[in-house]
Amino acid sequence: MLKTRQTHIVLPAAQNNAAFREKFDECLFQIPDGPGNCVIIAYKGNESKVIDVVKSSPRLRKEVRCGSKKWADTIISRYMWLRKKMRQEGYDKLSFQLVDQW
C-alpha cells in the first residue's frame, strides 16, 4: 500500500509582474529540493482545475523553477507559462500540492 502526505502551497494572483514573481519565489522555497511530485491546481471562484503535474526524480524544486512548457508553439519557462495561464484564464490563485510517497 502507498501512503501519501499532501502539502498545499498557495500562490495568489497579483496585479503586477514583480509581486507575482516575489510570491512565486516564496512558494519555491517551500518545495523540497529532492525527488517528489507536485500537482498545480488553479482556482477560479468555486471551481478548481488541475493545470500541471510535475514529477522529478533528482530535484523537484529545480524542475518547478527551471522547467519549460509549450505556449502557442513556443517553449517558455514554467514561471512564464503559469503567469500567462493565470492572466488568460482569470484564475484567482494557484495551489502547489506536494505528494510524498513512502
DAVENZI-V328963 format. One record per residue. N is the residue number from 1. SS is DSSP state (H for helix, E for strand, L for the rest). PHI is phi as a letter, one per 20 degrees, with the letter a starting at -180 (none if undefined). OMEGA is omega in whole degrees, 0 to 359 (999 if undefined). Layout:
n=N ss=SS phi=PHI omega=OMEGA
n=N ss=SS phi=PHI omega=OMEGA
This chain:
n=1 ss=L phi=none omega=176
n=2 ss=L phi=e omega=174
n=3 ss=L phi=d omega=179
n=4 ss=E phi=c omega=173
n=5 ss=E phi=c omega=183
n=6 ss=E phi=d omega=177
n=7 ss=E phi=c omega=180
n=8 ss=E phi=d omega=173
n=9 ss=E phi=c omega=186
n=10 ss=E phi=d omega=177
n=11 ss=E phi=d omega=180
n=12 ss=E phi=f omega=176
n=13 ss=L phi=f omega=179
n=14 ss=L phi=c omega=182
n=15 ss=L phi=f omega=181
n=16 ss=L phi=d omega=184
n=17 ss=H phi=f omega=183
n=18 ss=H phi=f omega=179
n=19 ss=H phi=f omega=179
n=20 ss=H phi=f omega=180
n=21 ss=H phi=f omega=179
n=22 ss=H phi=f omega=180
n=23 ss=H phi=f omega=177
n=24 ss=H phi=f omega=178
n=25 ss=H phi=f omega=176
n=26 ss=H phi=f omega=178
n=27 ss=H phi=f omega=181
n=28 ss=H phi=f omega=181
n=29 ss=L phi=f omega=179
n=30 ss=L phi=e omega=179
n=31 ss=L phi=e omega=181
n=32 ss=L phi=f omega=182
n=33 ss=L phi=e omega=177
n=34 ss=L phi=d omega=179
n=35 ss=L phi=f omega=179
n=36 ss=E phi=r omega=180
n=37 ss=E phi=c omega=181
n=38 ss=E phi=b omega=176
n=39 ss=E phi=d omega=179
n=40 ss=E phi=d omega=184
n=41 ss=E phi=d omega=179
n=42 ss=E phi=d omega=180
n=43 ss=E phi=d omega=176
n=44 ss=E phi=c omega=185
n=45 ss=L phi=m omega=179
n=46 ss=L phi=e omega=182
n=47 ss=E phi=d omega=176
n=48 ss=E phi=c omega=183
n=49 ss=E phi=b omega=174
n=50 ss=E phi=f omega=182
n=51 ss=E phi=d omega=180
n=52 ss=E phi=a omega=173
n=53 ss=E phi=c omega=181
n=54 ss=E phi=d omega=177
n=55 ss=E phi=c omega=180
n=56 ss=E phi=b omega=176
n=57 ss=L phi=f omega=183
n=58 ss=L phi=e omega=188
n=59 ss=L phi=b omega=182
n=60 ss=H phi=f omega=182
n=61 ss=H phi=g omega=179
n=62 ss=H phi=f omega=180
n=63 ss=H phi=f omega=178
n=64 ss=H phi=f omega=182
n=65 ss=H phi=f omega=189
n=66 ss=H phi=d omega=181
n=67 ss=L phi=f omega=181
n=68 ss=E phi=c omega=180
n=69 ss=E phi=c omega=179
n=70 ss=E phi=e omega=178
n=71 ss=E phi=c omega=178
n=72 ss=L phi=l omega=178
n=73 ss=L phi=m omega=178
n=74 ss=E phi=c omega=177
n=75 ss=E phi=e omega=179
n=76 ss=E phi=c omega=180
n=77 ss=E phi=f omega=179
n=78 ss=H phi=f omega=177
n=79 ss=H phi=g omega=180
n=80 ss=H phi=f omega=179
n=81 ss=H phi=f omega=179
n=82 ss=H phi=f omega=179
n=83 ss=H phi=f omega=179
n=84 ss=H phi=f omega=180
n=85 ss=H phi=f omega=179
n=86 ss=H phi=f omega=181
n=87 ss=H phi=f omega=183
n=88 ss=H phi=f omega=183
n=89 ss=H phi=e omega=179
n=90 ss=L phi=m omega=180
n=91 ss=L phi=f omega=179
n=92 ss=L phi=e omega=182
n=93 ss=E phi=a omega=174
n=94 ss=E phi=d omega=176
n=95 ss=E phi=c omega=175
n=96 ss=E phi=e omega=182
n=97 ss=E phi=d omega=180
n=98 ss=E phi=e omega=181
n=99 ss=E phi=c omega=178
n=100 ss=E phi=e omega=177
n=101 ss=E phi=d omega=175
n=102 ss=L phi=b omega=999
